[in-house]
Amino acid sequence: IKNADLYMDNFEFVDMDKIKIHKKNEGKADENALNLPDSIIDQFRLVSTYKGIPVSSMLFDSTGTKKIAALASYVIEALENGRILIIDELDSSLHFKLTRAIVAMFNNELNTKAQMIFTAHDISLMDCKKLFRKEQIWFVHKDKYNVYFYSLANFTAQQGVRETTDIIEKYKKGALGAIPEPDLINTLISIHNDTVKGGTSSDDE
């Protein structure tokens, strides 16, 4: 976690006797607070230390820091034991350089057994020159009727995808599919029309 450049001095679980449980006016501990699931209690126990000052991770840390804390043990375990790690939206709440650094740990000659399979929306990860091979990148394309799953390796040089091709630009132009086409301007027009109609009705009344 420290190597992820989070400016953190320490990251640890504190003992339960150091956690203050809210008490009611009659001075008795809230039974509901004492009966919280262990997973919730663990979140209270997690403490981050910045410049010597300990703070509750749940209350103080950003979503990105919490995500790194949650992912770290799984990443290390997968790399140490040669396991497959599956993550949905790896890039969510993380800086793009941190996401690339995690990917690079798996796509490295020092890693010979572990594998990470993940989904992402960060198109900067589609880097076939430094980060991935073509067969490692897969797309999910949706239409009204079906969902299609296919590899970048399916595209040939005759289709304009070569080793020197800028994959990101190719994707942006829609040549690889799997790109949404939001039509949100119609939502704005609908809101505007409803507002105008509502205003006209009020004036008439």
Steps between C-alpha positions, in 0.01 A plus 500: 500500500785737583664423164183623329612855592213580737711722735409265783725429801311194619187297437379262767216344697471630857370298796131518579568652844630812322169553321247721674145364476224756523297472820144605565401749769445227760866409474454152351673399180279475195436127453458545126848652476646202684325256266638643175635240252875440514540647149356832622704497820815445291423817306493696826824336613689604186717805572725704270786709632611816320796699638462326834126567531274188506158541337208269426542368147125467453438866590816666367647310205387561143319235298820435305705440816234266636499311171877455506473375858233251395687380189853483639476166680326334203765624258786380720332165566440441129862582411647291783280195443453514124125554515246659264371835625175633349412869552201692368582861403862498615544863396207633705617767751868437421749732329583367154869460585415289803272278290777452244748419779273224633457357149876514444556284810313217329631568148858467613766235436538463879144369514478155344179353648251763620237647271272800537175529302330837531249735343575869453377818332839673487591483131861600573547138613462389136872537453635229272846655486588496871229325699311227313511265207205507261361167618484631857248775419134406466195711425136477604260640242128536571203568279124474552501125464837351594833538677814420299838406651805503273876548501708777348701218341201432274577818306753449221739727315252501211250657741749773587633356828875453487778495759558870440131594515384744768237275657356774720433732206358208304262426785397864541396508135277198554697270269527232769141515621413471870447874528184656647300757309323708766224723372465716809416815306149356457473487878587869520248582226231304685574681828494834322168426327340381824619815676361724226164319504483523877575871490238563231235316699575706811475827306168394352360423843 
